[in-house]
Amino acid sequence: MSTINYAEVAKACDFLYHNTIPAAGCMHSSTRAFDSCMRSFDCRVPAEAVTFRVYLNAPVMARGEITIHRDGHFEVRRDH
C-alpha cells in the first residue's frame, strides 16, 4: 500500500477549491475535501482515491468529478 503524500493532497484540494464554484450537491471547500481525503486514506481499510462531485468554473461551466489519489495526483472529468 502506498503512503499518503500530504502536501500534494493539500495542493489537489486547493486546486479543487480554486477551479470550482458552489452548487447544490457539489464539493467546493478545500478544507472539507482535505478532511474527507484524510479520513478515507487514514482508516482501518484505507481508500486509494476519493472522488468528489463538483461544478467546474469558467470556461467549462459544467458539472463533473475530481478524483484525488493518495499520492496527490488528481483527475478532472466533465459530465457530458
Backbone atoms as SQL, in Angstrom:
CREATE TABLE atoms (id INTEGER PRIMARY KEY, chain TEXT, resi INTEGER, resn TEXT, atom TEXT, x REAL, y REAL, z REAL);
INSERT INTO atoms VALUES
  (1, 'A', 1, 'MET', 'N', 0.840, -1.173, 0.000),
  (2, 'A', 1, 'MET', 'CA', 0.000, 0.000, 0.000),
  (3, 'A', 1, 'MET', 'C', 0.892, 1.246, 0.000),
  (4, 'A', 2, 'SER', 'N', 0.500, 2.244, -0.784),
  (5, 'A', 2, 'SER', 'CA', 1.291, 3.460, -0.875),
  (6, 'A', 2, 'SER', 'C', 1.038, 4.359, 0.326),
  (7, 'A', 3, 'THR', 'N', 1.996, 5.234, 0.577),
  (8, 'A', 3, 'THR', 'CA', 1.846, 6.178, 1.675),
  (9, 'A', 3, 'THR', 'C', 1.115, 7.427, 1.195),
  (10, 'A', 4, 'ILE', 'N', 0.687, 8.224, 2.135),
  (11, 'A', 4, 'ILE', 'CA', -0.047, 9.444, 1.809),
  (12, 'A', 4, 'ILE', 'C', 0.938, 10.586, 1.636),
  (13, 'A', 5, 'ASN', 'N', 0.831, 11.298, 0.513),
  (14, 'A', 5, 'ASN', 'CA', 1.647, 12.487, 0.280),
  (15, 'A', 5, 'ASN', 'C', 0.794, 13.698, 0.670),
  (16, 'A', 6, 'TYR', 'N', 0.906, 14.106, 1.934),
  (17, 'A', 6, 'TYR', 'CA', 0.045, 15.141, 2.499),
  (18, 'A', 6, 'TYR', 'C', 0.124, 16.464, 1.748),
  (19, 'A', 7, 'ALA', 'N', 1.326, 16.889, 1.387),
  (20, 'A', 7, 'ALA', 'CA', 1.489, 18.176, 0.706),
  (21, 'A', 7, 'ALA', 'C', 0.804, 18.174, -0.654),
  (22, 'A', 8, 'GLU', 'N', 0.944, 17.093, -1.403),
  (23, 'A', 8, 'GLU', 'CA', 0.326, 17.025, -2.730),
  (24, 'A', 8, 'GLU', 'C', -1.192, 16.865, -2.644),
  (25, 'A', 9, 'VAL', 'N', -1.676, 16.145, -1.638),
  (26, 'A', 9, 'VAL', 'CA', -3.122, 16.033, -1.447),
  (27, 'A', 9, 'VAL', 'C', -3.697, 17.406, -1.109),
  (28, 'A', 10, 'ALA', 'N', -2.993, 18.173, -0.277),
  (29, 'A', 10, 'ALA', 'CA', -3.438, 19.533, 0.055),
  (30, 'A', 10, 'ALA', 'C', -3.459, 20.418, -1.191),
  (31, 'A', 11, 'LYS', 'N', -2.455, 20.295, -2.056),
  (32, 'A', 11, 'LYS', 'CA', -2.434, 21.075, -3.300),
  (33, 'A', 11, 'LYS', 'C', -3.603, 20.688, -4.209),
  (34, 'A', 12, 'ALA', 'N', -3.912, 19.400, -4.271),
  (35, 'A', 12, 'ALA', 'CA', -5.034, 18.948, -5.092),
  (36, 'A', 12, 'ALA', 'C', -6.351, 19.503, -4.542),
  (37, 'A', 13, 'CYS', 'N', -6.485, 19.555, -3.223),
  (38, 'A', 13, 'CYS', 'CA', -7.696, 20.114, -2.617),
  (39, 'A', 13, 'CYS', 'C', -7.792, 21.615, -2.882),
  (40, 'A', 14, 'ASP', 'N', -6.655, 22.303, -2.872),
  (41, 'A', 14, 'ASP', 'CA', -6.653, 23.727, -3.223),
  (42, 'A', 14, 'ASP', 'C', -7.040, 23.927, -4.683),
  (43, 'A', 15, 'PHE', 'N', -6.571, 23.046, -5.564),
  (44, 'A', 15, 'PHE', 'CA', -6.973, 23.108, -6.969),
  (45, 'A', 15, 'PHE', 'C', -8.485, 22.965, -7.083),
  (46, 'A', 16, 'LEU', 'N', -9.044, 22.027, -6.334),
  (47, 'A', 16, 'LEU', 'CA', -10.491, 21.826, -6.339),
  (48, 'A', 16, 'LEU', 'C', -11.192, 23.123, -5.952),
  (49, 'A', 17, 'TYR', 'N', -10.735, 23.768, -4.899),
  (50, 'A', 17, 'TYR', 'CA', -11.374, 24.992, -4.417),
  (51, 'A', 17, 'TYR', 'C', -11.279, 26.130, -5.440),
  (52, 'A', 18, 'HIS', 'N', -10.122, 26.297, -6.040),
  (53, 'A', 18, 'HIS', 'CA', -9.893, 27.423, -6.955),
  (54, 'A', 18, 'HIS', 'C', -10.511, 27.231, -8.339),
  (55, 'A', 19, 'ASN', 'N', -10.888, 26.018, -8.685),
  (56, 'A', 19, 'ASN', 'CA', -11.403, 25.758, -10.028),
  (57, 'A', 19, 'ASN', 'C', -12.840, 25.265, -10.056),
  (58, 'A', 20, 'THR', 'N', -13.541, 25.430, -8.946),
  (59, 'A', 20, 'THR', 'CA', -14.946, 25.047, -8.882),
  (60, 'A', 20, 'THR', 'C', -15.752, 26.189, -8.265),
  (61, 'A', 21, 'ILE', 'N', -17.065, 26.116, -8.423),
  (62, 'A', 21, 'ILE', 'CA', -17.952, 27.090, -7.807),
  (63, 'A', 21, 'ILE', 'C', -19.004, 26.346, -6.997),
  (64, 'A', 22, 'PRO', 'N', -19.604, 27.018, -6.004),
  (65, 'A', 22, 'PRO', 'CA', -20.625, 26.354, -5.190),
  (66, 'A', 22, 'PRO', 'C', -21.858, 25.978, -6.017),
  (67, 'A', 23, 'ALA', 'N', -22.351, 24.798, -5.801),
  (68, 'A', 23, 'ALA', 'CA', -23.584, 24.317, -6.441),
  (69, 'A', 23, 'ALA', 'C', -24.167, 23.236, -5.551),
  (70, 'A', 24, 'ALA', 'N', -25.457, 23.056, -5.631),
  (71, 'A', 24, 'ALA', 'CA', -26.137, 22.068, -4.788),
  (72, 'A', 24, 'ALA', 'C', -25.573, 20.665, -5.029),
  (73, 'A', 25, 'GLY', 'N', -25.175, 20.005, -3.958),
  (74, 'A', 25, 'GLY', 'CA', -24.678, 18.642, -4.056),
  (75, 'A', 25, 'GLY', 'C', -23.246, 18.519, -4.533),
  (76, 'A', 26, 'CYS', 'N', -22.533, 19.640, -4.616),
  (77, 'A', 26, 'CYS', 'CA', -21.152, 19.622, -5.134),
  (78, 'A', 26, 'CYS', 'C', -20.173, 20.125, -4.085),
  (79, 'A', 27, 'MET', 'N', -18.961, 19.582, -4.093),
  (80, 'A', 27, 'MET', 'CA', -17.897, 19.984, -3.180),
  (81, 'A', 27, 'MET', 'C', -17.262, 21.271, -3.690),
  (82, 'A', 28, 'HIS', 'N', -17.033, 22.220, -2.767),
  (83, 'A', 28, 'HIS', 'CA', -16.351, 23.454, -3.145),
  (84, 'A', 28, 'HIS', 'C', -15.377, 23.918, -2.074),
  (85, 'A', 29, 'SER', 'N', -15.187, 23.187, -1.012),
  (86, 'A', 29, 'SER', 'CA', -14.351, 23.605, 0.106),
  (87, 'A', 29, 'SER', 'C', -13.057, 22.808, 0.144),
  (88, 'A', 30, 'SER', 'N', -11.932, 23.517, 0.133),
  (89, 'A', 30, 'SER', 'CA', -10.629, 22.867, 0.213),
  (90, 'A', 30, 'SER', 'C', -10.472, 22.134, 1.543),
  (91, 'A', 31, 'THR', 'N', -10.912, 22.757, 2.617),
  (92, 'A', 31, 'THR', 'CA', -10.784, 22.171, 3.947),
  (93, 'A', 31, 'THR', 'C', -11.613, 20.901, 4.084),
  (94, 'A', 32, 'ARG', 'N', -12.844, 20.943, 3.630),
  (95, 'A', 32, 'ARG', 'CA', -13.701, 19.748, 3.724),
  (96, 'A', 32, 'ARG', 'C', -13.202, 18.634, 2.816),
  (97, 'A', 33, 'ALA', 'N', -12.696, 18.997, 1.645),
  (98, 'A', 33, 'ALA', 'CA', -12.144, 17.988, 0.740),
  (99, 'A', 33, 'ALA', 'C', -10.930, 17.317, 1.378),
  (100, 'A', 34, 'PHE', 'N', -10.032, 18.118, 1.971),
  (101, 'A', 34, 'PHE', 'CA', -8.840, 17.565, 2.618),
  (102, 'A', 34, 'PHE', 'C', -9.243, 16.669, 3.788),
  (103, 'A', 35, 'ASP', 'N', -10.218, 17.114, 4.591),
  (104, 'A', 35, 'ASP', 'CA', -10.692, 16.317, 5.716),
  (105, 'A', 35, 'ASP', 'C', -11.267, 14.979, 5.230),
  (106, 'A', 36, 'SER', 'N', -12.053, 15.019, 4.179),
  (107, 'A', 36, 'SER', 'CA', -12.630, 13.786, 3.626),
  (108, 'A', 36, 'SER', 'C', -11.540, 12.853, 3.114),
  (109, 'A', 37, 'CYS', 'N', -10.541, 13.426, 2.446),
  (110, 'A', 37, 'CYS', 'CA', -9.433, 12.605, 1.947),
  (111, 'A', 37, 'CYS', 'C', -8.678, 11.944, 3.091),
  (112, 'A', 38, 'MET', 'N', -8.338, 12.713, 4.123),
  (113, 'A', 38, 'MET', 'CA', -7.570, 12.152, 5.240),
  (114, 'A', 38, 'MET', 'C', -8.369, 11.084, 5.974),
  (115, 'A', 39, 'ARG', 'N', -9.674, 11.294, 6.147),
  (116, 'A', 39, 'ARG', 'CA', -10.496, 10.283, 6.813),
  (117, 'A', 39, 'ARG', 'C', -10.565, 8.998, 5.978),
  (118, 'A', 40, 'SER', 'N', -10.577, 9.143, 4.665),
  (119, 'A', 40, 'SER', 'CA', -10.651, 7.967, 3.788),
  (120, 'A', 40, 'SER', 'C', -9.302, 7.271, 3.630),
  (121, 'A', 41, 'PHE', 'N', -8.211, 8.043, 3.624),
  (122, 'A', 41, 'PHE', 'CA', -6.885, 7.477, 3.406),
  (123, 'A', 41, 'PHE', 'C', -6.278, 6.900, 4.687),
  (124, 'A', 42, 'ASP', 'N', -6.701, 7.395, 5.848),
  (125, 'A', 42, 'ASP', 'CA', -6.086, 7.007, 7.111),
  (126, 'A', 42, 'ASP', 'C', -7.118, 6.332, 8.017),
  (127, 'A', 43, 'CYS', 'N', -7.583, 5.173, 7.595),
  (128, 'A', 43, 'CYS', 'CA', -8.546, 4.412, 8.396),
  (129, 'A', 43, 'CYS', 'C', -8.163, 2.929, 8.339),
  (130, 'A', 44, 'ARG', 'N', -8.959, 2.110, 8.943),
  (131, 'A', 44, 'ARG', 'CA', -8.616, 0.687, 9.010),
  (132, 'A', 44, 'ARG', 'C', -8.561, 0.044, 7.623),
  (133, 'A', 45, 'VAL', 'N', -9.500, 0.382, 6.760),
  (134, 'A', 45, 'VAL', 'CA', -9.495, -0.104, 5.373),
  (135, 'A', 45, 'VAL', 'C', -9.362, 1.140, 4.483),
  (136, 'A', 46, 'PRO', 'N', -8.113, 1.590, 4.234),
  (137, 'A', 46, 'PRO', 'CA', -7.898, 2.867, 3.547),
  (138, 'A', 46, 'PRO', 'C', -8.260, 2.826, 2.061),
  (139, 'A', 47, 'ALA', 'N', -8.730, 3.946, 1.581),
  (140, 'A', 47, 'ALA', 'CA', -9.063, 4.101, 0.166),
  (141, 'A', 47, 'ALA', 'C', -7.806, 4.480, -0.616),
  (142, 'A', 48, 'GLU', 'N', -7.792, 4.164, -1.885),
  (143, 'A', 48, 'GLU', 'CA', -6.699, 4.570, -2.769),
  (144, 'A', 48, 'GLU', 'C', -6.966, 5.940, -3.386),
  (145, 'A', 49, 'ALA', 'N', -8.249, 6.310, -3.509),
  (146, 'A', 49, 'ALA', 'CA', -8.626, 7.590, -4.108),
  (147, 'A', 49, 'ALA', 'C', -10.008, 7.986, -3.596),
  (148, 'A', 50, 'VAL', 'N', -10.270, 9.301, -3.658),
  (149, 'A', 50, 'VAL', 'CA', -11.571, 9.838, -3.260),
  (150, 'A', 50, 'VAL', 'C', -12.095, 10.672, -4.416),
  (151, 'A', 51, 'THR', 'N', -13.361, 10.474, -4.782),
  (152, 'A', 51, 'THR', 'CA', -13.967, 11.212, -5.889),
  (153, 'A', 51, 'THR', 'C', -15.032, 12.150, -5.346),
  (154, 'A', 52, 'PHE', 'N', -14.977, 13.405, -5.806),
  (155, 'A', 52, 'PHE', 'CA', -15.936, 14.423, -5.396),
  (156, 'A', 52, 'PHE', 'C', -16.717, 14.901, -6.607),
  (157, 'A', 53, 'ARG', 'N', -18.028, 15.125, -6.414),
  (158, 'A', 53, 'ARG', 'CA', -18.851, 15.791, -7.421),
  (159, 'A', 53, 'ARG', 'C', -18.574, 17.278, -7.299),
  (160, 'A', 54, 'VAL', 'N', -18.343, 17.964, -8.427),
  (161, 'A', 54, 'VAL', 'CA', -18.036, 19.393, -8.434),
  (162, 'A', 54, 'VAL', 'C', -18.765, 20.086, -9.577),
  (163, 'A', 55, 'TYR', 'N', -18.810, 21.389, -9.502),
  (164, 'A', 55, 'TYR', 'CA', -19.286, 22.206, -10.617),
  (165, 'A', 55, 'TYR', 'C', -18.092, 23.036, -11.056),
  (166, 'A', 56, 'LEU', 'N', -17.550, 22.708, -12.221),
  (167, 'A', 56, 'LEU', 'CA', -16.331, 23.348, -12.718),
  (168, 'A', 56, 'LEU', 'C', -16.593, 24.792, -13.115),
  (169, 'A', 57, 'ASN', 'N', -15.642, 25.664, -12.801),
  (170, 'A', 57, 'ASN', 'CA', -15.749, 27.090, -13.073),
  (171, 'A', 57, 'ASN', 'C', -15.443, 27.385, -14.539),
  (172, 'A', 58, 'ALA', 'N', -15.518, 28.649, -14.915),
  (173, 'A', 58, 'ALA', 'CA', -15.279, 29.101, -16.290),
  (174, 'A', 58, 'ALA', 'C', -13.899, 28.660, -16.764),
  (175, 'A', 59, 'PRO', 'N', -13.712, 28.338, -17.991),
  (176, 'A', 59, 'PRO', 'CA', -14.615, 28.431, -19.124),
  (177, 'A', 59, 'PRO', 'C', -15.495, 27.192, -19.313),
  (178, 'A', 60, 'VAL', 'N', -15.356, 26.176, -18.468),
  (179, 'A', 60, 'VAL', 'CA', -16.091, 24.925, -18.647),
  (180, 'A', 60, 'VAL', 'C', -17.559, 25.078, -18.252),
  (181, 'A', 61, 'MET', 'N', -17.822, 25.554, -17.039),
  (182, 'A', 61, 'MET', 'CA', -19.168, 25.765, -16.504),
  (183, 'A', 61, 'MET', 'C', -20.055, 24.530, -16.680),
  (184, 'A', 62, 'ALA', 'N', -19.609, 23.422, -16.096),
  (185, 'A', 62, 'ALA', 'CA', -20.363, 22.173, -16.173),
  (186, 'A', 62, 'ALA', 'C', -20.083, 21.347, -14.926),
  (187, 'A', 63, 'ARG', 'N', -21.009, 20.430, -14.623),
  (188, 'A', 63, 'ARG', 'CA', -20.788, 19.501, -13.524),
  (189, 'A', 63, 'ARG', 'C', -19.733, 18.478, -13.935),
  (190, 'A', 64, 'GLY', 'N', -19.046, 17.953, -12.939),
  (191, 'A', 64, 'GLY', 'CA', -18.032, 16.953, -13.216),
  (192, 'A', 64, 'GLY', 'C', -17.589, 16.273, -11.937),
  (193, 'A', 65, 'GLU', 'N', -16.424, 15.650, -11.999),
  (194, 'A', 65, 'GLU', 'CA', -15.852, 14.935, -10.861),
  (195, 'A', 65, 'GLU', 'C', -14.366, 15.238, -10.780),
  (196, 'A', 66, 'ILE', 'N', -13.860, 15.265, -9.558),
  (197, 'A', 66, 'ILE', 'CA', -12.423, 15.335, -9.328),
  (198, 'A', 66, 'ILE', 'C', -12.072, 14.156, -8.427),
  (199, 'A', 67, 'THR', 'N', -11.119, 13.345, -8.864),
  (200, 'A', 67, 'THR', 'CA', -10.644, 12.208, -8.083),
  (201, 'A', 67, 'THR', 'C', -9.248, 12.532, -7.582),
  (202, 'A', 68, 'ILE', 'N', -9.064, 12.467, -6.263),
  (203, 'A', 68, 'ILE', 'CA', -7.763, 12.744, -5.641),
  (204, 'A', 68, 'ILE', 'C', -7.206, 11.430, -5.115),
  (205, 'A', 69, 'HIS', 'N', -5.976, 11.111, -5.513),
  (206, 'A', 69, 'HIS', 'CA', -5.323, 9.861, -5.118),
  (207, 'A', 69, 'HIS', 'C', -4.406, 10.089, -3.916),
  (208, 'A', 70, 'ARG', 'N', -4.022, 8.998, -3.260),
  (209, 'A', 70, 'ARG', 'CA', -3.168, 9.055, -2.063),
  (210, 'A', 70, 'ARG', 'C', -1.844, 9.762, -2.305),
  (211, 'A', 71, 'ASP', 'N', -1.297, 9.641, -3.505),
  (212, 'A', 71, 'ASP', 'CA', -0.005, 10.276, -3.789),
  (213, 'A', 71, 'ASP', 'C', -0.157, 11.739, -4.210),
  (214, 'A', 72, 'GLY', 'N', -1.396, 12.231, -4.267),
  (215, 'A', 72, 'GLY', 'CA', -1.634, 13.642, -4.567),
  (216, 'A', 72, 'GLY', 'C', -2.001, 13.943, -5.995),
  (217, 'A', 73, 'HIS', 'N', -1.828, 12.995, -6.909),
  (218, 'A', 73, 'HIS', 'CA', -2.247, 13.323, -8.277),
  (219, 'A', 73, 'HIS', 'C', -3.764, 13.258, -8.356),
  (220, 'A', 74, 'PHE', 'N', -4.308, 14.014, -9.277),
  (221, 'A', 74, 'PHE', 'CA', -5.763, 14.094, -9.375),
  (222, 'A', 74, 'PHE', 'C', -6.192, 14.080, -10.825),
  (223, 'A', 75, 'GLU', 'N', -7.447, 13.703, -11.026),
  (224, 'A', 75, 'GLU', 'CA', -8.038, 13.636, -12.359),
  (225, 'A', 75, 'GLU', 'C', -9.324, 14.454, -12.330),
  (226, 'A', 76, 'VAL', 'N', -9.534, 15.229, -13.383),
  (227, 'A', 76, 'VAL', 'CA', -10.743, 16.035, -13.512),
  (228, 'A', 76, 'VAL', 'C', -11.518, 15.527, -14.712),
  (229, 'A', 77, 'ARG', 'N', -12.818, 15.225, -14.496),
  (230, 'A', 77, 'ARG', 'CA', -13.673, 14.765, -15.572),
  (231, 'A', 77, 'ARG', 'C', -14.923, 15.635, -15.618),
  (232, 'A', 78, 'ARG', 'N', -15.328, 16.001, -16.821),
  (233, 'A', 78, 'ARG', 'CA', -16.552, 16.775, -17.022),
  (234, 'A', 78, 'ARG', 'C', -17.674, 15.843, -17.415),
  (235, 'A', 79, 'ASP', 'N', -18.876, 16.089, -16.887),
  (236, 'A', 79, 'ASP', 'CA', -20.046, 15.317, -17.311),
  (237, 'A', 79, 'ASP', 'C', -20.408, 15.736, -18.738),
  (238, 'A', 80, 'HIS', 'N', -20.947, 14.807, -19.474),
  (239, 'A', 80, 'HIS', 'CA', -21.341, 15.124, -20.863),
  (240, 'A', 80, 'HIS', 'C', -22.786, 15.414, -20.953);
